[in-house]
Each structure stands twice: as C-alpha cells, then as structure tokens.
Amino acid sequence: MMKRDEVIASIKVVKEKLKPQFGDDIDVQSMLFIIGVQELGKGRQKFSKDEKVEVMHVALCTLLEPFGYYLFKGRDEDGWPHWEPVGKLPFMRPAEQNMFMQEAIVLYFRKQGLID
C-alpha cells in the first residue's frame, strides 16, 4: 500500500495529466468513468444511464482486480468485459474508501504509463 501523502501527491499528478483533455473539475467519479470507457475499448460514445453504471462497474472491477477482489472472466458478445468476485472488500469508512480508490487509480495510470 502507498502512503497517504504519496497517494495525494500522485492523484494530483493524474489530474494534471487528464486536465487538458477533460478539464479542471475531474474527481474520482470522473476518473472511474474515464477508466471504464478506456477498458471497454469502444471509444467515445453516448451511454444510456444503465450503461453509465456498467461503465463504472467495469472501472471498479479493473481497479480492484490487482488487489485480488475480482477475476477477469472474458468479454460477452457485445464486447463488454466481465469479472467474477473472488474476495470480499473489508469494511472501510468513506474517507478510507476514497483513499483506497485514489490509490487504485494511481496504480492504474502508472501501469498505463500516464504517470511515473
């Protein structure tokens, strides 16, 4: 696990890297949506409300897989990825949950080569 200060500094770097394409108001939810669209691999498109929820689910599964909470199972006939839950997340207070998601986002963008 990363130290809190490292997560905070690194998430700022991620935001700065995403700012030219996505603007100033990028938050964790926005980053989750960006990751979900990236992982879906279908490019920019209009999503229905239900599809937006699914895009966010794609992001969450992608981010939690390296921590051992999901196992990638493959893609369906429409190209949507699917995972199987394999571990239960521990209870976290909202602030802890937010920090954990920010760490997972930082690790994702490091793996993608967006940040060092």
SVG drawing of the C-alpha trace seen along z (x, -y; Angstrom):
<svg xmlns="http://www.w3.org/2000/svg" viewBox="-30 -24 38 40">
<polyline fill="none" stroke="black" stroke-width="0.4" points="0.0,0.0 1.1,-3.5 1.5,-6.1 -1.4,-8.7 0.9,-11.6 2.1,-9.7 -1.5,-8.9 -2.5,-12.6 0.6,-13.8 0.2,-11.2 -3.6,-11.8 -2.8,-15.5 -0.3,-14.4 -3.0,-12.2 -5.5,-15.1 -2.9,-17.4 -2.3,-14.9 -6.0,-14.4 -6.8,-18.2 -6.1,-19.1 -8.5,-16.6 -11.1,-16.5 -11.0,-19.9 -10.4,-21.2 -13.3,-19.6 -12.1,-16.0 -12.9,-14.0 -12.7,-10.3 -16.1,-9.5 -14.9,-11.2 -11.7,-9.2 -13.7,-6.0 -15.8,-6.8 -12.7,-7.5 -11.1,-4.2 -14.3,-2.3 -14.6,-3.8 -10.9,-3.1 -11.3,0.5 -14.5,1.0 -12.4,0.1 -15.2,-1.2 -14.1,-4.9 -16.2,-7.9 -19.9,-7.3 -23.2,-8.2 -24.2,-5.8 -27.6,-5.3 -28.0,-5.8 -27.8,-2.0 -24.7,-1.7 -23.0,-4.5 -23.5,-2.4 -22.0,0.6 -19.0,-1.6 -18.4,-2.5 -18.6,1.2 -16.0,2.0 -13.7,-0.6 -14.2,0.7 -13.6,4.3 -10.5,3.3 -9.1,1.3 -9.9,4.0 -8.6,7.0 -4.9,6.4 -5.9,6.4 -7.4,9.8 -11.1,8.9 -12.1,9.8 -11.0,12.2 -11.4,11.3 -13.6,13.9 -13.7,12.5 -15.9,10.4 -19.5,11.0 -20.8,11.0 -21.2,7.2 -17.6,6.7 -18.3,5.8 -15.8,7.3 -17.0,9.4 -15.4,10.3 -16.1,12.8 -15.9,11.5 -13.3,13.6 -12.7,11.7 -14.8,9.5 -13.7,6.0 -13.0,5.1 -15.2,2.6 -13.9,-0.9 -15.1,-4.3 -15.9,-6.7 -12.6,-8.5 -10.7,-5.2 -12.7,-4.0 -11.9,-7.2 -8.2,-6.9 -8.2,-3.3 -9.9,-4.2 -7.4,-7.0 -4.5,-4.6 -6.0,-2.1 -6.5,-4.9 -2.9,-6.0 -1.7,-2.4 -3.9,-2.0 -2.5,-5.1 1.1,-4.1 0.5,-0.8 -0.9,-2.6 2.2,-4.8 0.4,-8.1 2.5,-8.9 5.8,-7.6"/>
</svg>
